[in-house]
Amino acid sequence: MKDCSDIVLCVETTELSKTEFCNPAFEPESGPPCPFPALREDADCSARAPWHACGGLLPGPRGFFSSPNYPDPYPPNAHCVWHIQVATDHTIQLKIETLSTESVASCLFDRLEISPEPEGPLLRVCGRVPPPTLNTNASRLRVAFVSDSSVEGSGFHAWYQAVAPGHGDCAHEEFPCDQFVCLLRDSVCDGFANCADGSDETSCSAKFPGCGGNLTGLEGTFSAPSYLQQYPHQQLCTWHISVPAGHGVELLFHNFSLEAQDECKSDYVEVYEAHSSGALSLLDRFCGAEPPPRLISSRHQLAVLFRTDHGFSAGGFSATYRALNATESPCRPGELSCQDGGCKSPQWMCSTWRDCADDNCSSPLFPPPELACEPVQVEMCIGLSYNTTAFPNIWVGMTTQEEVVEVLRGYKSLTSLPCYQNFRRLLCGLLVPHCTPLGSVLPPCRSVCQEAERQCQSGLALLGTPWPFNCNRLPEAAGLEACAQP
């Protein structure tokens, strides 16, 4: 496609002048309509493109618009409002194609706010992951872009179009929900029914076999991204396996091929056991080309973490799991039954993987697996009730404390709030979790979240921000090793 200094080919049979092309409300008189989702080529329309302006009226049946200066960094202290209007017998479909703003929980600082006019539910968007396609029931839509005084990104680029009521659709990589709701793959099989009919939480082991997810069936499969090809660099994927309470989990790895290292510090798979309180205990770490042993857990929840660095990559792995009921013998012929309910193949006796309590392998030559705790280095989180943490953070998908520092940078403006210390305890408990000497990682207790909510809700409301956390998802204190009181 040519740029706006010349004639632009909208589709093969339609030519638009630079004035027409750079007007999102323009519709050619003849030929097929211009499909604005296809107009994503890098046409330099910045000199006259109204979608680069800070807000305005978009009255056409389709169009596209961007944050000021896009794709260059947006200015600080911006407040731009676009009013989209289509025919009253149509509804608006909106797609945010690219997004790069400051990413802070609840989008406190830089954000997009989308709401039907004259009134309707408010959708808030920030970070670097564009939301799914939005199929509204409204013919008028208000889109606001707000930035604070620091941390600029490239902003956003979006398009909209008018569709007949009930004719909305979803992008091919999205999950189509009922009532034309679209979900990102991360929202499918996450343990929460986002669709009214619960379709996003059924047959979860078969949906979206990509980088992590929640597996809730009695059995299922999952694999590393780009399985049997070279897996991507700089990946952090976590699969949470949950079978009904009262069952155990059998986990099998197949075609295991990761970078071979002496201590598995580059590319590796970690398996965690999840306690009923929410605490996680590392069972073992694996790398190389030797498949891990068949893993049996007497608990009904496991977490499998896959991490890669920027260097060598291999074919990855596939894995299967299944629930074991209480009456089913977990051991196969030839395996040894452990007193703690697990099994041990003779070839893995005295290995690093969760040895039987009675296999006489407790010598220093065969230490049990331990979680590598590290000192808390995030300035905001120093001086709490604990001083050691563990990374990668399996709950929020952060690989290092340096990443946490970047996220918390945006919260410094909250230090003036009277509730800052309560908010700090909750944030640090989530982002820099407590690593215990017993080798487990503890989430913050529910009471920590509830106290922060009680103290901070009104202060955040003055900033136009609702309380961003669901405290009921955190465990109640049920002993010293259930959760943390930062």
Secondary structure, DSSP 8 states (H G I E B T S, - for coil): ---TTS-EEEETTEEE-HHHHT-TT---SSSS---GGG--S----TTT-GGGSS-EEE-SSEEEEE-TTTTS---TT-EEEEEEE--TTSEEEEEEEEEE----GGG-SSEEEEEESSS---EEE-SSS----EE-S-SEEEEEEE--SS----EEEEEEEEE-TT-----TTSEE-GGG-EE-GGGTTSSS--STT-GGGSSGGGS--SS-EEE-SSEEEEE-TTTTS---SS-EEEEEEE--TT-EEEEEEEEEE----SS--SSEEEEEEE-TTS-EEEEEEE-SSS----EEESSSEEEEEEE--SS----EEEEEEEEE-TTS----TT-EE-TTS-EE-GGGTTSSS---TTSS--STTS-------EE---GGGTTSS--EE-SSBTTTTB-SHHHHHHHHGGGGGGGGSTTHHHHHHHHHHHHS-EE-TTSEEE-B-HHHHHHHHHHHHHHHHHTT------GGGS----STTT-B--
